[in-house]
Amino acid sequence: MTEPPILYFHADDYGMTAHGDALIRDCQTHGCLNSVSIVPNGSLEEAVAALRPSGLKLAVHLNLVEGKALSPAAEIPLLVRPDGSFCNSFTGLLRLSLTPRRRAFAAQLYRELERQLLAYTALFPAGTPLGRPPQPGGGQSPFSRCGD
């Protein structure tokens, strides 16, 4: 006999909208959720405070197409409008990576992704109920450059 399949249920985009967050917490409360991905540039303070420690696995959902960036607009003009909201679709991001501006795009992309990762790790400090173990390298960047 073969083992029956095991299903894992994952909720995406936690922190994007209050309504979506409430639905995700409802699934968590009723035990029908295994993991959730958190969007670091969403409205997170209240959303994260509302998560109950329950063994729920957490993931980061890096976001470059919806909402506002965490970096100042002047630092990442290829990614955002003057008000700081993202201005590219996935196709637009791909196009930018193929243009002569790809080095500037890569630098701006790195800057925004670093801010999002740092925001995520700040929300879940080690030692808190939902926290993660400290990253190697202490307070350094959560990822390192892989060349030009």
C-alpha positions as CSV (number, residue, x, y, z in Angstrom):
1,M,0.0,0.0,0.0
2,T,1.1,3.5,-0.7
3,E,0.9,6.3,1.7
4,P,-1.9,8.8,1.1
5,P,-0.6,12.2,-0.2
6,I,0.0,14.9,2.3
7,L,-1.4,18.3,1.5
8,Y,0.2,21.5,2.8
9,F,-1.7,24.7,2.6
10,H,0.2,28.0,2.1
11,A,-1.3,31.5,2.2
12,D,0.4,34.1,0.1
13,D,0.6,37.9,0.3
14,Y,0.2,38.4,4.1
15,G,0.4,42.1,4.9
16,M,-1.0,43.3,1.5
17,T,-4.6,44.0,2.6
18,A,-6.4,44.0,6.0
19,H,-9.2,41.8,4.5
20,G,-6.8,39.2,3.1
21,D,-4.9,39.2,6.4
22,A,-8.1,38.5,8.3
23,L,-8.9,35.6,6.0
24,I,-5.4,34.1,6.5
25,R,-5.7,34.5,10.3
26,D,-9.1,32.7,10.2
27,C,-7.5,29.8,8.3
28,Q,-4.7,29.7,10.9
29,T,-7.2,29.8,13.8
30,H,-9.1,26.8,12.3
31,G,-5.9,24.8,11.8
32,C,-6.1,24.6,8.0
33,L,-2.9,26.5,7.2
34,N,0.7,25.3,7.3
35,S,2.6,28.3,6.2
36,V,2.3,31.9,5.2
37,S,4.4,34.3,3.1
38,I,4.8,37.8,4.3
39,V,5.2,40.8,2.0
40,P,7.7,43.1,3.7
41,N,6.5,46.3,2.0
42,G,2.9,45.8,3.1
43,S,1.1,47.1,6.2
44,L,2.8,44.8,8.6
45,E,2.9,46.1,12.2
46,E,-0.7,45.2,13.0
47,A,-0.7,42.1,10.7
48,V,2.4,40.6,12.4
49,A,1.1,41.4,15.9
50,A,-2.1,39.5,15.1
51,L,-0.3,36.3,14.1
52,R,-0.4,33.8,16.9
53,P,2.6,31.5,17.6
54,S,1.3,28.1,16.5
55,G,4.1,26.4,14.5
56,L,3.0,28.2,11.4
57,K,6.0,28.4,9.0
58,L,6.9,31.8,7.7
59,A,8.4,32.9,4.4
60,V,9.3,36.2,2.9
61,H,7.5,37.2,-0.3
62,L,9.7,39.8,-2.0
63,N,7.6,42.3,-4.0
64,L,8.7,44.5,-6.9
65,V,5.4,45.1,-8.7
66,E,2.7,46.1,-6.1
67,G,2.3,48.7,-3.5
68,K,5.1,51.1,-2.4
69,A,8.8,50.4,-2.2
70,L,10.7,50.6,1.1
71,S,13.5,52.5,-0.6
72,P,13.1,56.3,-1.2
73,A,11.9,56.9,-4.8
74,A,15.0,59.0,-5.6
75,E,17.2,55.9,-4.9
76,I,15.3,53.6,-7.3
77,P,13.8,55.6,-10.1
78,L,13.8,52.7,-12.5
79,L,11.5,50.7,-10.2
80,V,9.0,53.3,-8.9
81,R,6.9,56.4,-9.7
82,P,7.8,59.7,-7.9
83,D,5.3,58.7,-5.2
84,G,7.3,55.5,-4.4
85,S,4.8,53.1,-5.9
86,F,6.1,50.4,-8.1
87,C,5.7,51.1,-11.8
88,N,6.8,47.9,-13.6
89,S,5.0,44.6,-14.4
90,F,7.0,41.4,-14.4
91,T,7.5,41.9,-18.2
92,G,8.7,45.4,-17.5
93,L,11.3,44.2,-15.0
94,L,12.5,41.6,-17.6
95,R,12.8,44.3,-20.2
96,L,14.8,46.5,-17.9
97,S,17.2,43.7,-17.3
98,L,18.0,43.5,-21.0
99,T,18.5,47.2,-21.7
100,P,21.7,49.2,-21.5
101,R,20.4,50.4,-18.1
102,R,20.7,46.9,-16.7
103,R,23.6,47.8,-14.3
104,A,21.6,50.7,-12.8
105,F,18.6,48.5,-12.7
106,A,20.5,45.7,-10.9
107,A,21.9,48.2,-8.4
108,Q,18.4,49.6,-7.7
109,L,16.9,46.1,-7.5
110,Y,19.6,45.1,-5.0
111,R,18.9,48.2,-2.9
112,E,15.1,47.5,-2.7
113,L,15.5,43.7,-2.1
114,E,18.0,44.4,0.7
115,R,15.6,46.8,2.4
116,Q,12.7,44.3,2.1
117,L,14.9,41.5,3.6
118,L,16.0,43.7,6.4
119,A,12.4,44.8,7.1
120,Y,11.4,41.2,7.3
121,T,14.2,40.2,9.6
122,A,13.4,43.2,11.9
123,L,9.8,42.0,12.2
124,F,10.9,38.6,13.6
125,P,14.0,39.0,15.8
126,A,15.6,35.9,17.1
127,G,14.2,34.8,20.5
128,T,10.7,36.0,19.8
129,P,7.9,33.5,19.4
130,L,7.8,33.9,15.6
131,G,11.5,34.8,15.4
132,R,14.2,33.0,13.5
133,P,17.7,32.1,14.5
134,P,20.2,34.8,13.9
135,Q,21.8,35.0,10.5
136,P,25.5,34.4,10.1
137,G,27.4,37.7,9.9
138,G,25.4,39.5,12.6
139,G,23.9,42.8,11.3
140,Q,25.3,42.6,7.8
141,S,23.2,42.4,4.7
142,P,20.9,39.3,4.6
143,F,22.4,38.4,1.2
144,S,25.7,39.1,-0.6
145,R,26.5,40.3,-4.0
146,C,27.1,37.7,-6.6
147,G,29.1,39.8,-9.1
148,D,28.1,42.3,-11.8
